[in-house]
Amino acid sequence: MKFIQVIEESRDIEEARAEIEGLIKTLGDETTVKNLVLCADRDVPGKIVTIVEFDSWESADQNNQVDEIQETAADAQENNGATYQNLDVHHEWSL
């Protein structure tokens, strides 16, 4: 079952973009992320939402075991107030 993690935090979106691009470059094939979308909340300046897609919860858990991911997540929680929603995808439509 496809799995999505939604991360909400308060920070500069360009700093987040640079950090994500650095992680992608550093991790290469080590990450199990299938798709990642970085969004800015139009109604709340400084609030960003990152949508991360995985093939499954197991795949996300495997990704979470990577040291760089654990360090980044801990930093985001401590410094940016990051919250995480862990979602199993039951249905998906492409229009």
C-alpha positions in Angstrom: 0.0 0.0 0.0 1.3 3.4 -1.0 2.3 5.6 1.9 2.6 9.4 2.2 4.2 11.5 4.9 3.1 15.1 5.3 5.6 17.4 7.1 4.5 20.8 8.3 7.0 23.3 9.7 7.8 27.0 10.0 10.9 28.0 8.0 12.2 29.7 4.9 11.1 27.8 1.8 14.4 28.5 -0.1 16.4 27.1 2.9 14.2 24.0 2.8 14.6 23.6 -0.9 18.4 23.8 -0.6 18.4 21.3 2.2 16.2 18.9 0.3 18.4 19.2 -2.9 21.5 18.6 -0.7 19.9 15.4 0.8 18.9 14.1 -2.6 22.4 14.6 -3.9 24.0 13.1 -0.8 21.7 10.1 -0.4 21.4 9.1 -4.1 20.1 5.6 -4.3 20.1 5.2 -0.5 16.7 7.0 -0.2 13.4 5.1 -0.9 11.4 8.3 -1.6 9.5 8.1 -4.8 8.2 11.7 -5.0 8.6 14.8 -3.0 6.6 18.1 -3.2 7.6 21.2 -1.3 4.7 23.7 -0.8 4.3 27.2 0.8 1.1 27.9 2.7 -0.5 30.9 1.0 -2.5 31.8 4.1 0.3 31.4 6.7 3.6 33.1 5.7 6.6 31.1 6.7 4.7 27.8 7.0 5.8 25.1 4.6 4.4 21.7 3.9 6.4 18.8 2.4 4.6 15.9 0.9 6.8 12.7 0.6 5.6 9.6 -1.2 6.8 6.1 -0.7 5.8 2.7 -2.2 4.8 1.5 1.2 5.1 2.1 5.0 7.9 -0.4 5.0 9.8 1.6 2.4 9.3 4.8 4.4 10.6 3.0 7.5 13.6 1.8 5.6 14.3 5.4 4.6 13.9 6.6 8.2 16.8 4.3 9.2 19.2 6.4 7.2 21.4 8.5 9.6 21.1 11.7 7.5 17.3 11.4 7.5 17.1 10.9 11.3 19.4 13.9 11.9 17.4 16.1 9.5 14.1 15.0 11.1 15.3 15.7 14.6 16.7 19.1 13.6 13.4 20.0 11.9 11.4 19.1 15.0 13.7 20.9 17.4 14.3 24.1 15.4 11.3 24.4 13.1 8.5 22.8 15.1 8.0 20.1 12.4 5.0 17.9 12.8 4.4 14.7 10.8 1.3 13.0 9.5 1.7 9.4 8.4 -0.9 8.4 5.8 -1.8 5.1 4.2 -3.1 5.7 0.7 -6.3 3.7 0.2 -7.5 5.2 -3.2 -5.9 7.5 -5.7 -7.3 9.0 -8.9 -5.3 10.6 -11.7 -7.5 13.0 -13.8 
